[in-house]
Amino acid sequence: MHSTPPHCSKPAQPLSIQGALQRAAQLLARASSDSPQQEAHILLQTVTRQSLTQVMCSLQRILTTDEAKLLEECLQRRLAREPLQYILGHATFRGCHIHLNHHVLIPRPETELLIDVAHDVLDHATTRVQVPLIIDVGTGSGAVAVSLACELPHARVVAIDTSAQALQVARTNICANHADDRVTLIRGDLVSMIGRNTDVVVANLPYIPTDELSHLAPEISQHEPLVALDGGPDGLRLQRRICEEAIHVLKPGGWLLVEIGHSQSHPVTHMLSSVHWDRVDIVRDLSGIPRVIAARSRDPQR
Ligand SMILES: C[S@@+](CC[C@H](N)C(=O)[O-])C[C@H]1O[C@@H](n2cnc3c(N)ncnc32)[C@H](O)[C@@H]1O
C-alpha cells in the first residue's frame, strides 16, 4: 500500500528561485525521493532553461508566471511518483542523450556493464572481425544499441523489440545520435528473424517475477511499461528462451551476453550448460553483484 502523495498547494505568492528550490526539496523529501535537493535543482534548471551555475547565481530572481506554472506541473507529476526521467523526457546512458517516454524502460546505470562486456569479448576474439554484427534484443529506448554503435563505429547493430512504440523511441534515439547508418531496427520476437552470422547477442530482457512487480517502488510499478519488466512466473521466461534460441544465430565462437536479475546467476548459468557453449562467465558489477552472464558458443575448429 503506497502512502498518499504529500499535499502540494500552490505557493501564495510568487517565489524566488531560492524559495522554489527549498519548497520543491521539502515536498520531494516527503514524497520519498532519495535525492530531493538534486531533483529540486534539476527541476529548477528545466523550468528556467538555465544551467546549474546560472540557477545558483540568480537565487533571488522571482520565477516568471510560466516558470512557476511549469514547476508546479513537474512537481505534481513527481509527487505522484513519476520518475524524473519521464518528466524531463530524457536520460543519459554512457554519455549518450536518450529520449524517453512511457513506452520504454528508463535505461539503468547497471546496464552499462553489458557494453563493457561487449567491448571485452570483441577485443579478445581469437579472429578479429572487420565488421562485427551485434544484436541488441529487447532494445526498448535503443540505449544499448546507440551506445554500441557510437563506441564501436566499425560494428553493425541490429536492434529488436516486440513493441512498435518502443521501436519508434529507439528510431528517434538512433537518428539523434547519428547512428542510423549502423543500426537496423526490427520488430520481432527475440532473434527469430535473424540469420546465423552474429558475433554478439546482447540481451536485457524483462526478468522480474510477475508476483514481485506489485512490490516494486511506484516509480517502476506504476510508470514503467509492464512489457519491459514482467519476466513471467519465475522471472526467467525470456532468459530461458534467449539461452535456447541465441545459439542458432551466433557464429561459432560468438558470444551471448545476458543481463540478469537478483538470484538469476545460477539458473541462467545452468541454462547454458549444454554442449553448445564452451565457456560461461558470471560478470559482477563494481559492488560484486552478478549482473551479466557471458557465454561463448562452441567453435569446432578450436
Ligand atoms: C528490460 S527492457 C530493456 C530495454 C533496453 N534494452 C535497456 O536496457 O534499457 C526489455 C525490452 O524487451 C522488450 N521485449 C519483451 N519481450 C520481447 C520479445 N519476446 N522479443 C523482443 N523484445 C522483447 C520489451 O518491449 C522491452 O523494450
Ligand as a Chemical Component Dictionary entry (heavy atoms), coordinates in Angstrom:
data_LIG
# 
_chem_comp.id                   LIG 
_chem_comp.type                 NON-POLYMER 
_chem_comp.pdbx_formal_charge   0 
_chem_comp.three_letter_code    LIG 
# 
loop_
_chem_comp_atom.comp_id 
_chem_comp_atom.atom_id 
_chem_comp_atom.alt_atom_id 
_chem_comp_atom.type_symbol 
_chem_comp_atom.charge 
_chem_comp_atom.model_Cartn_x 
_chem_comp_atom.model_Cartn_y 
_chem_comp_atom.model_Cartn_z 
_chem_comp_atom.pdbx_ordinal 
LIG C1  C1  C 0  14.150 -4.537  -19.679 1  
LIG S1  S1  S 1  13.653 -3.673  -21.172 2  
LIG C2  C2  C 0  15.281 -3.254  -21.771 3  
LIG C3  C3  C 0  15.321 -2.031  -22.619 4  
LIG C4  C4  C 0  16.737 -1.580  -23.008 5  
LIG N1  N1  N 0  17.468 -2.630  -23.685 6  
LIG C5  C5  C 0  17.516 -1.127  -21.801 7  
LIG O1  O1  O 0  18.427 -1.853  -21.393 8  
LIG O2  O2  O -1 17.238 -0.060  -21.264 9  
LIG C6  C6  C 0  13.175 -5.053  -22.139 10 
LIG C7  C7  C 0  12.661 -4.786  -23.531 11 
LIG O3  O3  O 0  12.400 -6.062  -24.131 12 
LIG C8  C8  C 0  11.263 -5.970  -24.961 13 
LIG N2  N2  N 0  10.720 -7.324  -25.142 14 
LIG C9  C9  C 0  9.904  -8.025  -24.326 15 
LIG N3  N3  N 0  9.647  -9.243  -24.852 16 
LIG C10 C10 C 0  10.331 -9.328  -26.018 17 
LIG C11 C11 C 0  10.483 -10.341 -27.012 18 
LIG N4  N4  N 0  9.866  -11.518 -26.907 19 
LIG N5  N5  N 0  11.263 -10.073 -28.091 20 
LIG C12 C12 C 0  11.883 -8.872  -28.215 21 
LIG N6  N6  N 0  11.790 -7.874  -27.303 22 
LIG C13 C13 C 0  11.023 -8.106  -26.219 23 
LIG C14 C14 C 0  10.353 -5.010  -24.221 24 
LIG O4  O4  O 0  9.405  -4.424  -25.093 25 
LIG C15 C15 C 0  11.359 -4.006  -23.643 26 
LIG O5  O5  O 0  11.520 -2.905  -24.510 27 
# 
loop_
_chem_comp_bond.comp_id 
_chem_comp_bond.atom_id_1 
_chem_comp_bond.atom_id_2 
_chem_comp_bond.value_order 
_chem_comp_bond.pdbx_ordinal 
LIG C1  S1  SING 1  
LIG S1  C2  SING 2  
LIG S1  C6  SING 3  
LIG C2  C3  SING 4  
LIG C3  C4  SING 5  
LIG C4  N1  SING 6  
LIG C4  C5  SING 7  
LIG C5  O1  DOUB 8  
LIG C5  O2  SING 9  
LIG C6  C7  SING 10 
LIG C7  O3  SING 11 
LIG C7  C15 SING 12 
LIG O3  C8  SING 13 
LIG C8  N2  SING 14 
LIG C8  C14 SING 15 
LIG N2  C9  SING 16 
LIG N2  C13 SING 17 
LIG C9  N3  DOUB 18 
LIG N3  C10 SING 19 
LIG C10 C11 SING 20 
LIG C10 C13 DOUB 21 
LIG C11 N4  SING 22 
LIG C11 N5  DOUB 23 
LIG N5  C12 SING 24 
LIG C12 N6  DOUB 25 
LIG N6  C13 SING 26 
LIG C14 O4  SING 27 
LIG C14 C15 SING 28 
LIG C15 O5  SING 29 
# 
